[in-house]
Amino acid sequence: MKLKPLFILMFAALVSGCGLFGKGGGESSRTTGWKYNDPETGNIPNVSGYEQDAGPGLVFVQGGTFSMGRVEQDVMYRNDNFPRRVTVASFYMDETEVSNQSYREFTHWTSRVYPGDTERLKSITPDSTVWRSELAYNEPYVNNYYRHPAYSEYPVVGVTWEQAEAYCEWRTDRVNEQILVEKGILTHDAAQGGQNTYTTKTYLSGLYDGTAGKKPVENGDGTARRVKWEDGIVLPNYRLPTEAEWEYAAYGLIGNTDGELLTDRKLYPWNGAYLRDDHKKDKGRMRANFVRGRGDMMGMAGALNDNADISSPVFSYEPNDYGLYCMSGNVNEWVADVYRSQSMEDVEEFNPFRGNVITEYRRDANGQLMRNQYGELIKDTIPGMDYRNFKDGDLNSQVVEGDNWNAAEKKGSEGMYIQDNRPGYFTSLITDEVRVYKGGSWRDRPYWLVPGTRRYLDQKHAKNDLGFRCAMTRVGSPEGF
C-alpha cells in the first residue's frame, strides 16, 4: 500500500515531463508559470491544440520518401530526370485541375473590383487563340471553350505560368477573406477597390481598413485587436506545387505499401503498368484521355475509348489513392520549378525545389510599407538572393578561363546556355523564366502520362493542353499528433 502514493507521484512526474498536461500551450506557461491570455499577466498570447483545416478544394497529401524521376527508358534521351531518392513534406493539393468556372470567378471579381481597367483584366484572361490552327477547324473552341457553360467544368487552358501564379494569390485572399467573414471579423465589402482592396498581406499588416464597425478579435480582458498571423485563423498561401510535390502526389504510393515496404512501384498514378481499367465493371476502359495512336484521339463511334475528343471534365476517370483526379492525361499542369536539365543533381534531399527568389516588402523613407495602385504590397528581391541559378549559372558552375576565378562575372543562365532567337539559329530555350510542366494531356502519347517525365515552357507562354492546380503548405506535424 505504501507503493501506491509513490507510483502516483512518479506517474504524475512522467506525464508532466512528457507535456501531456498543458503541452504546447495549456492555461499557463511551462516556462514561467504565468497564465496565458489573462489580463493580470499581460495577455500573453498562446494558441493550443491548433490543427490546420484544408482550404476549399484541397485534399491532404501525407508526405514521405520516394524515388523521384525516370521509371522507364528515357525515349527523349535528355537524361534530365534520372531517379533520386527524396523526401516531400506533407501538404495539401487541389482535388482537380482548376476549371473554367473556377478561373472565371477570378476574372469576374477582377472586372467588378477594377471596372474599366482593361489592361489588368487582359493580363489575367486566358488566351483562347491557343486553339487556333492553320490546318484544323478549331475556331469553335476559340469562342466556346473558356466562355460557354458546356465547358464550365473542363480544365482551364491557355493560361501562362504567371497567370496561374496570379490566380493562386487571388484565391488566397478570397478564401482568407471568407474565413474572416464567417468568424464575424469582417463583412463582404462589395465596394472595395484600389488602395482599399482586401489582401491577406495588407490586412495582417494593418493597412486594410475595411473592418470599421465589425467584430474584432478580443483579448482575455475584452479589449479589441486585429487578427495576427500568430492566431492561426487565416490559411497559408495557395500556390503552385513544386515539381517534387506534384510528382509525389501523382503516384499516390500510399496504396502500394506494407508498412515501409513499397510492394509495387507504379508507372502511372493507378496500380500496374496498363492504360486500361482491369476492374470488372469498367474492364477495358481507358484510365485517362490521351492519344492512343496516330489520329486516334477518342476511339470509334459506339465504343469511345476515353469519351473525350479534347480535354474532359475535371472529375473524369478514377482518382488516385490520394483522391486526386486526372494526374495523368486530360491537360498538362504547370509546377513552380524553374527548369534545369540537371537539377536532380543539385537540389536538396528534403523538399527539393529550384526557383527560390527571396523578397522583402518595399518601405518608404519613413519605414512605411508601400503599395501599388491595386493596394498590393510591393516586393523587391533581396540582393544576392535570387537562387534560380544556384549551382547552375553561378560562379561555382561556370568554366572560367585563366587563374583569376574571383574576377569572373556571374553570367547566369545566359552564360550557361545558348540564347539565340534569330531565325535558323540554335537556342537552348533555357532561361530563368522557363518553368516545368508535367502530367501528359489529351494531345500526348502514353510516355508523357508517366509522372516522372518532365517538359518546360517559357512562363509567359500558353498552350491548349496546359492548365494547373493549386497546392498549400501544411503547418505543423506531417499528420497530426
C-alpha positions as CSV (number, residue, x, y, z in Angstrom):
1,M,0.0,0.0,0.0
2,K,2.9,2.3,0.6
3,L,4.0,1.9,-3.0
4,K,0.7,3.4,-4.4
5,P,1.4,7.1,-3.4
6,L,4.9,6.8,-4.8
7,F,3.6,5.3,-8.0
8,I,1.1,8.1,-8.4
9,L,3.8,10.7,-7.9
10,M,6.1,9.0,-10.4
11,F,3.3,8.8,-13.0
12,A,2.4,12.5,-12.5
13,A,6.1,13.5,-12.9
14,L,6.3,11.4,-16.1
15,V,3.2,12.7,-17.8
16,S,4.2,16.2,-16.7
17,G,7.6,15.8,-18.3
18,C,6.0,14.4,-21.5
19,G,3.9,17.5,-21.7
20,L,0.5,15.7,-21.5
21,F,-0.8,18.4,-19.2
22,G,-0.5,21.8,-20.9
23,K,1.8,20.7,-23.8
24,G,2.1,23.4,-26.4
25,G,0.1,26.0,-24.6
26,G,-2.2,25.0,-21.7
27,E,-3.6,27.5,-19.3
28,S,-0.2,28.6,-18.0
29,S,3.3,28.7,-19.2
30,R,5.7,25.8,-18.6
31,T,8.5,28.4,-18.6
32,T,7.3,30.9,-16.1
33,G,4.0,29.6,-14.7
34,W,2.3,32.7,-15.8
35,K,-1.3,32.4,-17.1
36,Y,-1.8,32.7,-20.9
37,N,-4.4,35.1,-22.4
38,D,-5.0,36.6,-19.0
39,P,-5.1,40.4,-18.4
40,E,-3.5,40.0,-15.0
41,T,-0.3,38.7,-16.7
42,G,-0.4,41.0,-19.7
43,N,-2.4,38.8,-22.1
44,I,0.4,36.5,-23.1
45,P,-0.8,35.1,-26.4
46,N,-1.0,31.4,-26.8
47,V,-3.0,29.1,-29.2
48,S,-3.1,25.5,-28.1
49,G,-4.3,22.4,-30.0
50,Y,-4.1,24.0,-33.4
51,E,-4.9,21.7,-36.3
52,Q,-4.9,23.1,-39.9
53,D,-8.0,22.8,-41.9
54,A,-7.8,22.0,-45.6
55,G,-8.8,25.0,-47.7
56,P,-11.7,24.8,-50.2
57,G,-11.0,22.3,-52.9
58,L,-7.9,20.8,-51.3
59,V,-7.2,17.3,-50.1
60,F,-4.5,16.2,-47.7
61,V,-1.3,14.6,-49.1
62,Q,0.7,12.8,-46.5
63,G,4.4,13.3,-47.2
64,G,7.1,10.8,-47.3
65,T,10.1,9.5,-49.2
66,F,10.0,8.3,-52.8
67,S,12.2,7.8,-55.9
68,M,11.7,10.9,-58.0
69,G,12.4,10.8,-61.7
70,R,12.6,8.3,-64.5
71,V,10.9,4.9,-64.1
72,E,11.3,3.7,-67.7
73,Q,13.6,4.3,-70.7
74,D,14.2,8.0,-71.5
75,V,12.9,7.9,-75.0
76,M,13.8,11.6,-75.5
77,Y,17.5,10.9,-74.5
78,R,17.6,14.1,-72.4
79,N,18.8,12.5,-69.2
80,D,17.1,15.2,-67.3
81,N,15.0,13.1,-64.9
82,F,17.2,10.3,-63.6
83,P,16.0,8.8,-60.4
84,R,16.9,10.2,-57.0
85,R,15.5,9.4,-53.5
86,V,14.0,12.5,-51.9
87,T,11.5,13.3,-49.1
88,V,8.5,15.6,-49.5
89,A,6.8,17.2,-46.5
90,S,3.0,16.8,-46.1
91,F,0.9,19.4,-48.0
92,Y,-2.5,20.0,-49.5
93,M,-3.4,19.8,-53.2
94,D,-6.4,20.6,-55.3
95,E,-8.6,17.6,-55.9
96,T,-8.8,18.5,-59.6
97,E,-7.3,20.8,-62.1
98,V,-8.6,24.4,-61.9
99,S,-11.7,24.5,-64.1
100,N,-13.0,27.2,-66.4
101,Q,-15.7,28.1,-63.9
102,S,-13.2,28.5,-61.1
103,Y,-11.0,30.7,-63.2
104,R,-14.0,32.7,-64.5
105,E,-14.6,33.6,-60.8
106,F,-11.2,35.2,-60.8
107,T,-11.8,37.3,-63.9
108,H,-15.3,38.2,-62.8
109,W,-14.0,39.5,-59.4
110,T,-11.3,41.5,-61.2
111,S,-13.7,43.2,-63.6
112,R,-16.1,44.0,-60.7
113,V,-13.5,45.4,-58.3
114,Y,-11.4,47.2,-61.0
115,P,-14.1,48.3,-63.5
116,G,-12.7,49.9,-66.6
117,D,-9.2,48.6,-66.0
118,T,-9.0,46.7,-69.3
119,E,-5.2,46.1,-69.0
120,R,-5.5,44.3,-65.7
121,L,-8.3,42.2,-66.9
122,K,-6.5,41.4,-70.1
123,S,-3.4,40.4,-68.2
124,I,-5.2,37.5,-66.5
125,T,-7.6,36.4,-69.2
126,P,-6.8,33.1,-70.8
127,D,-5.6,33.2,-74.4
128,S,-8.3,31.5,-76.4
129,T,-6.3,31.7,-79.6
130,V,-4.2,28.8,-78.5
131,W,-7.0,26.7,-80.1
132,R,-6.4,28.2,-83.5
133,S,-4.7,26.0,-86.1
134,E,-3.9,26.7,-89.7
135,L,-4.9,23.2,-90.9
136,A,-7.7,22.2,-88.5
137,Y,-11.2,23.5,-87.9
138,N,-10.8,24.5,-84.2
139,E,-12.4,28.0,-84.5
140,P,-15.4,26.9,-82.4
141,Y,-13.1,26.3,-79.4
142,V,-11.7,29.8,-79.7
143,N,-15.1,31.2,-78.9
144,N,-16.6,28.5,-76.8
145,Y,-14.1,26.6,-74.7
146,Y,-13.5,29.2,-72.0
147,R,-16.8,31.0,-72.2
148,H,-19.6,28.5,-72.9
149,P,-21.3,26.8,-69.9
150,A,-20.9,23.4,-71.7
151,Y,-17.2,23.6,-70.8
152,S,-17.6,25.1,-67.3
153,E,-16.2,22.0,-65.6
154,Y,-13.4,21.5,-68.1
155,P,-9.9,22.4,-67.1
156,V,-8.9,26.0,-67.9
157,V,-6.2,26.2,-70.6
158,G,-4.4,29.0,-72.4
159,V,-3.0,30.3,-69.1
160,T,0.6,31.2,-68.6
161,W,2.6,30.3,-65.6
162,E,2.4,33.9,-64.5
163,Q,-1.4,33.9,-64.8
164,A,-1.6,30.7,-62.7
165,E,0.5,32.4,-60.0
166,A,-1.8,35.4,-60.1
167,Y,-4.8,33.1,-59.6
168,C,-3.2,31.5,-56.6
169,E,-2.6,34.9,-55.0
170,W,-6.2,36.0,-55.7
171,R,-7.6,32.7,-54.3
172,T,-5.6,33.0,-51.1
173,D,-7.1,36.4,-50.5
174,R,-10.7,35.4,-51.2
175,V,-10.5,32.3,-49.1
176,N,-9.0,34.1,-46.1
177,E,-11.4,37.0,-46.5
178,Q,-14.3,34.5,-46.4
179,I,-12.8,32.9,-43.2
180,L,-12.8,36.3,-41.5
181,V,-16.4,36.9,-42.7
182,E,-17.6,33.6,-41.3
183,K,-16.0,34.4,-37.9
184,G,-17.7,37.8,-37.9
185,I,-14.5,39.7,-38.1
186,L,-15.2,41.2,-41.5
187,T,-18.2,41.6,-43.8
188,H,-18.1,41.4,-47.5
189,D,-17.3,44.8,-48.9
190,A,-18.7,45.0,-52.5
191,A,-17.4,48.5,-52.8
192,Q,-13.7,47.6,-52.1
193,G,-11.2,48.6,-54.8
194,G,-8.0,50.5,-55.3
195,Q,-6.0,51.0,-52.2
196,N,-8.8,49.6,-50.1
197,T,-8.8,46.2,-51.6
198,Y,-8.6,43.2,-49.2
199,T,-5.4,41.1,-49.4
200,T,-4.2,38.8,-46.7
201,K,-0.9,40.6,-46.5
202,T,-2.3,44.2,-46.3
203,Y,-4.9,43.0,-43.7
204,L,-2.3,41.4,-41.5
205,S,-0.1,44.5,-41.9
206,G,-2.9,46.7,-40.7
207,L,-3.3,48.5,-44.0
208,Y,-6.8,47.3,-44.9
209,D,-9.4,49.5,-43.2
210,G,-12.5,47.5,-44.2
211,T,-13.0,46.4,-40.6
212,A,-14.8,49.5,-39.4
213,G,-17.8,48.6,-37.3
214,K,-17.1,44.9,-37.5
215,K,-16.4,42.4,-34.6
216,P,-12.7,42.3,-33.8
217,V,-10.7,39.7,-32.1
218,E,-10.8,40.0,-28.3
219,N,-8.0,39.7,-25.8
220,G,-8.6,38.0,-22.5
221,D,-9.7,41.3,-20.9
222,G,-12.2,42.0,-23.6
223,T,-10.1,44.6,-25.4
224,A,-10.2,44.5,-29.2
225,R,-7.3,43.9,-31.6
226,R,-6.7,42.9,-35.2
227,V,-6.2,39.3,-36.3
228,K,-2.5,38.4,-36.4
229,W,-0.7,35.5,-38.2
230,E,0.1,34.1,-34.8
231,D,-3.6,33.5,-34.2
232,G,-3.7,30.7,-36.8
233,I,-7.0,32.0,-38.2
234,V,-6.0,32.6,-41.8
235,L,-4.6,29.9,-44.0
236,P,-1.2,29.7,-45.7
237,N,-1.0,30.8,-49.4
238,Y,-2.4,28.8,-52.2
239,R,0.4,28.3,-54.6
240,L,1.7,26.1,-57.5
241,P,3.1,22.8,-56.3
242,T,6.8,22.1,-56.6
243,E,7.8,19.5,-59.2
244,A,8.6,17.1,-56.4
245,E,5.3,17.6,-54.7
246,W,3.4,17.2,-57.9
247,E,5.2,14.0,-58.9
248,Y,4.9,12.6,-55.4
249,A,1.1,13.3,-55.2
250,A,0.6,11.9,-58.7
251,Y,2.0,8.5,-57.8
252,G,-0.1,8.1,-54.6
253,L,2.1,5.5,-53.2
254,I,0.1,5.0,-50.0
255,G,-1.9,2.3,-51.9
256,N,1.2,0.3,-52.6
257,T,2.9,-0.1,-49.2
258,D,3.1,-2.6,-46.5
259,G,4.5,-0.7,-43.5
260,E,7.6,1.0,-45.0
261,L,7.9,-1.7,-47.7
262,L,7.0,-0.5,-51.2
263,T,5.3,-3.6,-52.7
264,D,4.6,-2.3,-56.2
265,R,6.4,0.5,-58.0
266,K,3.8,2.4,-60.1
267,L,4.4,3.5,-63.7
268,Y,1.2,5.7,-63.7
269,P,-1.0,7.2,-60.9
270,W,-3.0,4.0,-60.9
271,N,-1.9,0.5,-60.0
272,G,0.0,-1.5,-62.6
273,A,1.6,-0.6,-65.8
274,Y,-1.5,-0.8,-68.0
275,L,-3.6,2.0,-69.5
276,R,-6.9,0.1,-69.4
277,D,-9.1,-0.5,-66.3
278,D,-9.0,-4.0,-65.0
279,H,-12.0,-3.8,-62.7
280,K,-14.9,-6.0,-63.8
281,K,-17.4,-3.1,-64.1
282,D,-15.3,-1.0,-66.4
283,K,-12.9,-3.6,-67.7
284,G,-11.1,-2.4,-70.8
285,R,-11.9,1.3,-70.4
286,M,-9.1,3.8,-70.7
287,R,-8.0,5.2,-67.3
288,A,-7.1,8.6,-68.8
289,N,-7.6,10.6,-72.1
290,F,-4.6,10.6,-74.4
291,V,-3.6,9.8,-77.9
292,R,-3.9,6.0,-78.3
293,G,-2.3,6.0,-81.8
294,R,-1.9,8.1,-84.9
295,G,-5.1,10.1,-85.5
296,D,-6.9,8.3,-82.7
297,M,-8.0,10.9,-80.1
298,M,-11.0,9.2,-78.6
299,G,-11.8,5.9,-80.4
300,M,-14.6,4.8,-82.7
301,A,-18.3,5.8,-82.5
302,G,-20.3,3.4,-80.3
303,A,-17.2,2.5,-78.3
304,L,-15.3,5.7,-77.5
305,N,-12.2,4.5,-75.6
306,D,-11.9,7.6,-73.3
307,N,-15.0,9.6,-74.3
308,A,-13.0,12.8,-74.7
309,D,-12.0,14.3,-78.0
310,I,-10.1,17.1,-76.3
311,S,-9.9,17.5,-72.6
312,S,-12.7,16.2,-70.3
313,P,-14.4,17.5,-67.2
314,V,-12.1,17.7,-64.2
315,F,-13.8,14.9,-62.2
316,S,-13.4,12.4,-65.1
317,Y,-12.0,8.9,-64.6
318,E,-10.9,7.4,-61.3
319,P,-8.9,9.3,-58.8
320,N,-5.6,8.0,-57.4
321,D,-5.1,6.8,-53.9
322,Y,-4.8,10.4,-52.6
323,G,-8.2,11.2,-54.2
324,L,-6.6,13.4,-56.9
325,Y,-8.2,13.4,-60.4
326,C,-6.5,13.4,-63.8
327,M,-2.9,13.5,-62.6
328,S,-2.2,11.8,-65.9
329,G,-3.9,12.8,-69.1
330,N,-6.5,15.5,-69.6
331,V,-4.2,18.5,-69.5
332,N,-0.6,19.1,-68.6
333,E,0.0,21.1,-65.4
334,W,2.4,23.9,-64.5
335,V,4.5,23.4,-61.5
336,A,6.6,26.0,-59.6
337,D,10.1,25.0,-60.6
338,V,12.5,26.7,-63.0
339,Y,13.7,24.1,-65.5
340,R,17.3,22.9,-65.5
341,S,18.3,19.6,-67.0
342,Q,20.5,18.6,-64.1
343,S,18.5,19.9,-61.2
344,M,18.3,16.4,-59.8
345,E,22.0,16.5,-59.1
346,D,21.8,19.8,-57.2
347,V,18.6,20.1,-55.2
348,E,18.2,19.2,-51.6
349,E,17.0,15.8,-50.4
350,F,14.2,17.4,-48.4
351,N,11.6,19.4,-50.3
352,P,13.7,19.7,-53.5
353,F,13.0,22.8,-55.5
354,R,14.7,25.2,-57.9
355,G,13.2,28.7,-58.1
356,N,13.7,30.4,-54.8
357,V,13.8,34.2,-55.1
358,I,13.8,35.8,-51.6
359,T,12.0,39.1,-51.4
360,E,11.1,41.8,-48.9
361,Y,8.4,44.4,-48.8
362,R,9.4,47.9,-50.0
363,R,9.2,50.7,-47.5
364,D,9.3,54.5,-47.9
365,A,11.7,56.9,-46.2
366,N,9.6,56.8,-43.0
367,G,9.7,53.0,-42.9
368,Q,6.0,52.6,-44.0
369,L,5.1,49.7,-46.3
370,M,4.4,50.8,-49.9
371,R,1.6,49.6,-52.1
372,N,0.8,49.8,-55.8
373,Q,-2.4,51.2,-57.3
374,Y,-4.3,48.0,-56.5
375,G,-3.5,48.1,-52.8
376,E,-1.0,45.2,-53.1
377,L,2.3,45.4,-51.2
378,I,5.3,45.9,-53.4
379,K,8.1,43.3,-53.2
380,D,11.7,43.7,-54.0
381,T,14.3,40.9,-54.5
382,I,16.9,40.9,-51.8
383,P,20.3,41.4,-53.4
384,G,22.1,38.1,-53.8
385,M,19.1,36.0,-53.0
386,D,17.8,35.1,-56.5
387,Y,18.7,31.3,-56.4
388,R,17.3,30.3,-59.7
389,N,20.9,29.8,-61.0
390,F,22.4,28.4,-57.8
391,K,24.9,25.7,-58.8
392,D,23.9,26.1,-62.4
393,G,24.8,29.6,-63.8
394,D,26.6,31.0,-60.7
395,L,30.3,31.4,-60.4
396,N,30.8,27.9,-59.0
397,S,29.3,26.2,-62.0
398,Q,31.0,28.3,-64.8
399,V,34.0,27.4,-66.8
400,V,36.4,30.3,-66.1
401,E,39.5,30.7,-68.3
402,G,42.7,31.8,-66.5
403,D,43.6,31.8,-62.9
404,N,41.6,34.8,-61.6
405,W,38.4,32.9,-60.7
406,N,37.2,35.7,-58.4
407,A,37.3,38.3,-61.1
408,A,34.8,36.3,-63.3
409,E,31.3,37.8,-63.9
410,K,28.2,35.9,-62.8
411,K,26.6,35.2,-66.2
412,G,23.6,33.2,-65.0
413,S,21.6,31.1,-67.5
414,E,22.7,33.4,-70.3
415,G,26.3,32.3,-69.8
416,M,25.4,28.6,-69.3
417,Y,23.0,28.0,-72.2
418,I,23.0,29.2,-75.8
419,Q,20.5,32.0,-76.3
420,D,20.0,33.0,-79.9
421,N,16.5,33.8,-81.2
422,R,17.5,34.6,-84.7
423,P,15.7,32.5,-87.4
424,G,17.6,29.5,-88.3
425,Y,20.0,29.7,-85.3
426,F,20.1,27.2,-82.4
427,T,18.9,28.2,-79.0
428,S,18.6,26.1,-75.8
429,L,15.3,27.8,-74.8
430,I,16.6,27.6,-71.2
431,T,16.3,30.9,-69.3
432,D,15.4,31.9,-65.8
433,E,11.8,32.3,-67.0
434,V,11.3,28.7,-68.2
435,R,9.1,26.5,-66.0
436,V,8.5,22.8,-65.7
437,Y,5.2,21.2,-66.6
438,K,4.1,17.6,-66.1
439,G,1.3,15.1,-66.5
440,G,0.6,14.5,-70.1
441,S,-2.6,15.5,-71.9
442,W,-5.2,14.7,-74.4
443,R,-2.7,15.5,-77.1
444,D,0.1,13.3,-75.8
445,R,1.2,9.7,-76.2
446,P,1.3,7.4,-73.1
447,Y,5.0,8.2,-72.4
448,W,4.2,11.7,-71.1
449,L,1.5,10.3,-68.8
450,V,4.2,8.9,-66.5
451,P,4.6,11.4,-63.6
452,G,8.4,11.2,-63.7
453,T,8.6,12.8,-67.2
454,R,9.1,16.5,-67.5
455,R,9.0,19.2,-70.1
456,Y,9.4,23.0,-70.0
457,L,8.0,26.2,-71.5
458,D,8.5,29.9,-71.1
459,Q,6.4,31.2,-68.2
460,K,4.8,33.8,-70.5
461,H,3.6,31.2,-73.0
462,A,0.4,29.2,-73.0
463,K,-1.0,26.0,-74.8
464,N,-4.4,24.5,-75.4
465,D,-3.4,21.4,-73.4
466,L,-1.7,23.1,-70.4
467,G,-3.5,24.1,-67.2
468,F,-2.7,23.9,-63.5
469,R,-3.9,23.0,-60.0
470,C,-3.0,24.7,-56.6
471,A,-1.3,23.4,-53.5
472,M,-0.9,24.7,-49.9
473,T,1.8,24.2,-47.3
474,R,0.9,22.2,-44.2
475,V,2.0,23.7,-41.0
476,G,2.8,21.5,-38.0
477,S,3.3,17.8,-38.0
478,P,3.1,15.6,-41.1
479,E,-0.3,14.1,-40.0
480,G,-1.0,15.4,-36.5
481,F,-0.1,14.1,-33.1
